[in-house]
Amino acid sequence: MEEKRTIPLKCIFCKSTSFDVPYEGYEPKPDEQIKCANCGQSNDYTSLRSLARKEGEKIAKEIMGDKIKEFQKNVRKMFK
């Protein structure tokens, strides 16, 4: 089973997921500064992506841990 999740970029200062970008679907260039639509602070796009990637890794580990526990439970049932 394949799970897909979207992890939004979050402002480093206020954790908002809204940014002022020229148009929907715009992807900033590495090291570009993007302005938070909520607090007005500039955020480094590369840093935001790195934080989102780390969040994704954390979620993936949690999902895999759950899958492993489920597998172990099923194996125990098979050999009872």
Secondary structure, 3 states (H helix, E strand, C coil): CCCCCCCCCCCCCCCCCCEECCCCCCCCCCCCEEEECCCCCEEEHHHHHHHHHHHHHHHHHHHHHHHHHHHHHHHHHHCC
